[in-house]
Amino acid sequence: MAAVTGRILGAARRRYREGMSHGPRSGLAAVSSALLAMSRHLEVRDVLKTIVASARELLDAQYAALGVPDDHGGFAQFVVDGVSDEQWRAIGPLPRQHGILAAMLRQPGAERLADVRKDPRFEGWPSAHPEMSDFLGLPIRDGDEVIGALFLADKNCSRAPESCGFTQEDEELLAILGQHAAIALTNARLYERSRELTIAEERSRLAHELHDAVSQKLFSLRLTAQAAARLVDRDPSRAKGELQQVAALAAEATDELRAAVVELRPAALDEDGLAATLRTQVQVLDRAHSARVAFTARGVRALPAAQEEAMLRVAQEALHNALRHSGAEHVDVTLDRHGCGAVLRVADDGCGFDPRAVRHAGRHLGLVSMRDRASGVGGRLSVESEPGKGTAIEMEVPGG
C-alpha cells in the first residue's frame, strides 16, 4: 500500500509541476484526478492518514495535520504527518478547539499566514511541539457541516527565506484537496455506518434464532427435569424415561447453539472462497441436525466479494428455513457456474408452502431479505414450493 501510494504521489507531483507550466488550473486538475483515485475504498482512519500525507507531499510542507471535531470542544480524531511518534507522545493529549484551530472550523475558506505565531488568534503550543511559522489551513465541509480542518506548516522552499511560504497556487490546490477529502471522508463514514448496521442486523437475527430454538429447548428441558424429580420416589420407571428425555433435549440444545454460533462467525470468504465456505458450513449443519444436508459445487469461479457474501447469506437463510421450519429429511445445496456468474440452489423435501399465500399469512420466512440481498448485487431470486412437495430457493448472479 505504501509503495503504491508513493508512486501515485510521485506521479501527481510531476503532473502538478508539468501542469503548472501550462497554468495552475491544468496542474490542479491533474492532481485532483490522481488523489481522488487514491482515496477510494478506505476506512475513516486510513482516509485521514492518506489526506494528510497527500497534502504534505503535494504542497511540499514540513508538517501537516487533519482534525475531526467532536461535539465537546475537542477533536474526535487528529492525524499528523511530519511529526515523529516520539514527538507526538511528548506533545500530550489531543488539542482542544481553540486559537487558530478553532478559527479553521468556523471560517468559510482557507487561511494563509506568513507567520502563525504573529496572528492575534494564536495561543501557543505545548512545550514539546515543534516551532512553526508559515501556515495554510482549510475547513473541510460536507455541505454546510464542517467535518474536519486541514493544516499545513513550514513550506519547504529553495528561495530566499524572506520570499518563502505558501503561495496562492498552494491555496488553490489545497481547496481541491479539501473537496476530495470531504468526499472520501463522507464515503468512508457511510461505509462504516453500513457495516455497523449489518452487524446489528446479524446480532438481531441471532437473538431471534436463539430465542426461537435454544431458549425453547432449554425451557422444555427444565420442565422435563422438574417432572423427573417429582417421579423419582413414586414412579422410578417413569422418572428414568423423563431423564432420558432430558438428555435428548440437552443434546438438541447443544446442537442448536453450535449451529447458531457457526452462522454468527464471519465467513472466511477472502481466504477460502464461496464454495469452500459453504461446504464447511453444510458439513457442520449436517452433523448438528437430524436431516441429511449435502453440498455440491461444479466449476464455480471466484465472484466479486459483494456477490459472494450475498450468496452466502441467502444460503444461510434458506438453510435456516429448511432445517427449522420445513421438517425436511434431506436438504441439497448446489453451487453451479452459469456463464461468468453462478447459480445457488437450496432444495428440501419438507412440508413446503404456497408462496402466493406467504405474505397474506404474515410468514415471509426471510424471503424479503433474500430478495433484497439478491437484487442488491444485480442478481435474481426465485422460489419454487407447494404444500407437501418441498421448497427450492434459487439465486443467480451475473458475476463481474
C-alpha positions in Angstrom: 0.0 0.0 0.0 2.8 2.4 1.0 4.7 1.7 -2.3 1.6 2.2 -4.4 0.7 5.5 -2.6 4.3 6.7 -3.1 4.1 6.0 -6.8 0.8 7.8 -7.1 2.1 10.8 -5.1 5.2 11.0 -7.2 3.2 10.9 -10.4 0.8 13.5 -9.0 3.7 15.9 -8.1 5.2 15.5 -11.6 1.8 16.2 -13.2 1.2 19.1 -10.9 4.6 20.7 -11.8 4.1 19.9 -15.5 0.6 21.3 -15.4 1.6 24.5 -13.6 3.8 25.3 -16.6 0.6 25.5 -18.6 -1.3 27.4 -15.9 -2.4 26.5 -12.4 -5.8 25.1 -13.4 -4.3 22.4 -15.6 -1.9 21.3 -12.8 -4.6 21.3 -10.2 -7.0 19.3 -12.3 -4.3 16.6 -12.9 -3.5 16.3 -9.2 -7.2 16.3 -8.3 -7.8 13.2 -10.5 -4.8 11.3 -9.1 -5.8 12.0 -5.4 -9.5 11.1 -6.0 -8.5 7.7 -7.3 -6.1 7.2 -4.4 -8.6 7.9 -1.7 -11.3 5.4 -2.7 -12.4 2.5 -0.7 -10.6 3.3 2.6 -11.9 3.3 6.1 -12.1 6.6 8.0 -8.7 6.3 9.8 -6.9 5.3 6.5 -8.7 8.2 4.7 -7.5 10.7 7.3 -3.9 9.5 7.0 -4.0 9.5 3.2 -5.3 13.0 3.0 -2.7 14.4 5.4 0.2 12.6 3.7 -1.1 13.7 0.3 -1.4 17.3 1.3 2.0 17.5 2.9 3.7 15.8 -0.1 1.9 17.8 -2.8 2.3 21.2 -1.2 5.9 20.4 -0.1 5.3 21.2 3.6 7.3 20.0 6.6 4.2 19.4 8.7 0.5 18.6 8.1 -2.4 17.7 10.3 -6.1 17.0 10.0 -8.6 17.3 12.9 -12.1 15.9 13.0 -14.1 17.9 15.6 -16.3 16.3 18.3 -19.3 18.0 20.0 -17.4 18.8 23.2 -14.9 21.4 22.2 -12.2 18.9 21.3 -11.2 16.6 18.4 -12.6 13.1 17.9 -9.6 12.3 15.7 -6.4 14.2 15.0 -3.9 12.8 12.5 -0.4 14.4 11.9 2.3 13.9 9.3 5.9 15.1 9.7 5.9 14.7 13.5 7.6 11.5 14.8 5.7 9.1 17.1 8.1 10.1 20.0 7.4 13.8 19.4 3.7 13.2 19.2 3.7 11.3 22.5 5.6 14.1 24.2 3.2 16.7 22.9 0.4 15.2 25.0 -3.4 15.0 24.7 -5.2 15.9 21.5 -5.6 19.6 21.1 -8.8 21.5 22.0 -10.8 23.7 19.7 -9.1 27.0 20.4 -6.9 29.6 18.7 -6.1 29.1 15.1 -7.5 25.6 15.1 -10.9 26.8 16.2 -10.8 29.5 13.5 -10.3 26.9 10.8 -13.5 25.2 12.0 -15.6 28.4 11.9 -14.5 30.4 8.8 -15.7 29.7 5.3 -12.4 29.4 3.4 -8.7 28.9 3.5 -6.3 30.9 5.8 -2.8 31.6 4.6 -0.4 33.2 7.1 3.3 34.2 6.8 3.9 33.5 10.5 1.2 31.9 12.5 2.9 33.0 15.7 2.2 36.6 15.0 -1.6 36.1 14.4 -3.7 37.5 17.3 -5.6 34.2 17.4 -2.5 32.2 18.1 -2.5 30.9 21.7 0.8 29.0 21.8 1.9 25.3 21.7 2.8 22.7 24.2 6.5 22.7 25.2 7.3 19.6 23.1 5.5 21.0 20.0 7.9 21.9 17.1 8.2 25.5 16.2 6.3 26.5 13.0 6.0 29.7 11.1 4.2 29.9 7.7 0.8 28.4 7.8 -2.0 27.2 5.5 -5.3 25.9 6.8 -8.7 24.9 5.3 -12.0 23.7 6.8 -13.3 20.5 5.2 -17.1 20.8 4.5 -19.8 18.4 3.7 -22.5 20.8 2.6 -22.9 23.2 5.5 -21.3 20.9 8.0 -17.6 21.3 8.9 -16.4 17.7 9.2 -12.7 18.5 9.6 -9.9 21.0 9.3 -6.7 20.5 7.3 -3.5 22.3 8.4 -0.1 22.7 6.8 3.0 24.5 8.2 6.5 25.4 7.1 6.8 25.3 3.3 10.0 23.7 2.1 11.5 26.4 -0.1 14.7 26.8 -2.1 14.1 30.6 -2.5 15.4 33.2 -0.2 13.8 32.8 3.3 12.1 36.2 3.2 10.2 35.2 0.0 9.4 31.6 1.1 6.0 30.4 2.2 2.8 29.1 0.8 1.5 30.6 -2.4 -1.8 31.3 -4.0 -1.3 28.2 -6.2 -0.8 26.2 -3.0 -4.1 27.6 -1.6 -6.0 26.6 -4.8 -4.5 23.1 -4.7 -5.5 22.7 -1.0 -9.0 23.8 -1.9 -9.4 21.0 -4.4 -7.8 18.6 -1.9 -10.4 19.7 0.6 -13.2 18.8 -1.8 -11.7 15.4 -2.3 -11.2 15.0 1.5 -14.9 15.7 2.1 -16.0 13.1 -0.5 -13.6 10.5 0.9 -14.5 11.1 4.5 -18.2 11.1 3.8 -18.0 7.8 1.8 -15.9 6.2 4.5 -18.3 7.2 7.2 -21.2 5.8 5.2 -19.3 2.6 4.7 -18.6 2.2 8.4 -22.2 3.0 9.3 -23.4 0.5 6.8 -21.1 -2.1 8.3 -22.4 -1.3 11.8 -26.0 -1.7 10.6 -25.1 -5.1 9.0 -23.5 -6.2 12.3 -26.6 -5.0 14.3 -28.9 -6.9 11.8 -26.9 -10.1 12.2 -27.0 -9.8 16.0 -30.7 -9.3 15.9 -31.1 -12.3 13.7 -29.0 -14.4 16.0 -31.0 -13.2 19.0 -34.2 -14.2 17.3 -32.6 -17.5 16.4 -31.6 -18.3 19.9 -35.0 -17.3 21.3 -36.8 -19.5 18.8 -34.6 -22.5 19.1 -32.2 -22.8 22.0 -34.3 -21.0 24.7 -37.4 -23.1 23.9 -35.3 -26.2 24.1 -33.9 -25.1 27.5 -37.4 -24.3 28.8 -38.6 -27.8 27.8 -35.5 -29.3 29.4 -36.3 -27.5 32.6 -39.9 -28.7 32.7 -38.9 -32.3 32.0 -36.2 -32.3 34.7 -38.8 -31.0 37.2 -41.2 -33.8 36.2 -38.4 -36.4 36.6 -37.6 -35.1 40.1 -41.2 -35.5 41.2 -41.4 -39.0 39.9 -38.1 -40.4 41.3 -39.6 -41.7 44.5 -43.1 -42.8 43.5 -42.5 -44.0 39.9 -38.8 -44.7 39.2 -39.5 -46.2 35.8 -41.3 -43.1 34.5 -38.6 -40.9 36.1 -36.0 -42.8 34.1 -37.9 -42.1 30.9 -38.1 -38.4 31.8 -34.4 -38.3 32.4 -33.7 -39.9 29.1 -35.8 -37.1 27.5 -33.7 -34.5 29.5 -30.5 -35.9 27.9 -32.1 -35.8 24.4 -33.3 -32.2 24.9 -29.8 -31.2 26.2 -28.2 -32.7 23.1 -30.6 -30.9 20.8 -30.0 -27.5 22.6 -26.2 -28.0 22.2 -26.6 -28.7 18.5 -28.9 -25.7 18.1 -26.4 -23.4 19.9 -23.5 -24.8 17.9 -25.3 -24.2 14.6 -26.2 -20.6 15.7 -22.6 -19.9 16.6 -21.4 -21.2 13.2 -23.8 -18.8 11.4 -22.6 -15.9 13.6 -18.9 -16.4 12.8 -17.8 -14.3 9.9 -17.2 -16.5 6.8 -13.6 -16.5 5.6 -14.7 -15.7 2.0 -11.5 -13.7 1.3 -9.3 -16.7 2.2 -11.4 -19.7 1.3 -13.9 -18.5 -1.3 -17.6 -19.1 -1.5 -17.6 -22.8 -2.4 -15.2 -23.8 0.4 -17.0 -21.7 3.0 -20.4 -23.2 2.0 -19.0 -26.7 2.1 -17.7 -26.2 5.7 -21.0 -24.7 6.9 -23.0 -27.5 5.3 -20.8 -30.1 6.9 -21.3 -28.6 10.4 -25.1 -28.3 9.9 -25.2 -31.9 8.7 -23.7 -33.0 12.0 -25.8 -30.7 14.1 -29.2 -31.8 12.6 -31.1 -35.0 12.0 -31.8 -34.0 8.4 -29.2 -35.0 5.8 -27.6 -31.9 4.4 -25.4 -32.2 1.3 -23.4 -29.8 -0.8 -22.2 -29.9 -4.4 -20.1 -27.3 -6.4 -19.4 -27.5 -10.1 -17.0 -25.3 -11.9 -17.6 -22.1 -10.0 -15.2 -19.3 -10.5 -14.4 -16.5 -7.9 -17.1 -13.9 -7.9 -17.0 -10.2 -6.7 -16.8 -10.0 -2.9 -20.3 -8.5 -2.6 -21.9 -11.2 -4.7 -20.2 -14.0 -2.7 -21.3 -12.5 0.6 -24.9 -12.1 -0.7 -25.0 -15.7 -1.9 -23.6 -17.0 1.4 -26.3 -15.0 3.4 -29.1 -16.3 1.1 -27.8 -19.9 1.6 -27.7 -19.4 5.4 -31.3 -18.1 5.4 -32.6 -20.8 3.1 -30.9 -23.5 5.2 -32.3 -22.0 8.4 -35.8 -22.2 7.0 -35.4 -25.7 5.7 -33.9 -27.1 8.9 -36.1 -25.2 11.4 -39.5 -25.0 9.8 -39.9 -27.5 6.9 -39.5 -30.8 8.7 -37.2 -31.9 5.8 -35.3 -35.1 5.8 -32.9 -34.1 3.0 -31.6 -30.7 2.1 -29.4 -30.3 -1.0 -27.2 -27.2 -1.6 -25.7 -26.8 -5.1 -23.5 -24.1 -6.5 -23.0 -24.2 -10.3 -21.2 -22.0 -12.7 -23.5 -20.0 -15.1 -21.7 -18.1 -17.7 -19.4 -15.6 -15.9 -21.6 -15.9 -12.8 -23.1 -18.6 -10.6 -26.4 -20.2 -9.5 -27.1 -21.2 -5.9 -29.9 -23.7 -5.2 -31.1 -24.8 -1.8 -33.8 -27.5 -2.1 -35.5 -29.6 0.6 -38.1 -32.3 0.8 -40.1 -30.7 3.6 -43.7 -29.6 4.0 -43.5 -26.8 1.5 -45.9 -23.8 1.3 -47.8 -21.7 -1.1 -45.5 -18.7 -2.0 -48.5 -16.7 -3.0 -50.1 -17.1 0.4 -47.0 -16.3 2.4 -47.5 -12.5 2.5 -51.1 -12.8 3.4 -50.3 -15.3 6.2 -47.7 -12.9 7.7 -45.0 -15.6 7.3 -42.3 -14.2 5.0 -39.6 -16.8 6.0 -36.9 -14.3 5.2 -37.9 -14.1 1.6 -37.9 -10.4 1.5 -34.4 -10.2 3.0 -33.2 -12.8 0.5 -34.7 -11.0 -2.5 -33.1 -7.7 -1.3 -29.7 -9.4 -1.0 -30.0 -10.8 -4.5 -31.2 -7.6 -6.2 -28.6 -5.6 -4.2 -25.8 -7.4 -6.2 -27.5 -7.4 -9.5 -28.9 -10.9 -9.1 -32.3 -12.5 -9.0 -34.1 -14.9 -6.6 -36.8 -17.4 -7.3 -38.9 -19.6 -5.0 -40.4 -22.9 -6.0 -42.7 -24.6 -3.4 -46.0 -26.3 -3.0 -47.6 -27.7 0.2 -46.3 -31.2 0.8 -43.8 -31.0 -2.0 -40.8 -29.3 -0.5 -39.1 -26.0 -1.3 -36.3 -24.8 -3.6 -34.7 -21.4 -3.3 -32.6 -20.3 -6.3 -30.3 -17.3 -6.6 -28.5 -16.3 -9.8 -25.8 -13.6 -10.1 -24.1 -12.4 -13.3 -20.6 -12.3 -12.0 -18.1 -9.5 -12.5 
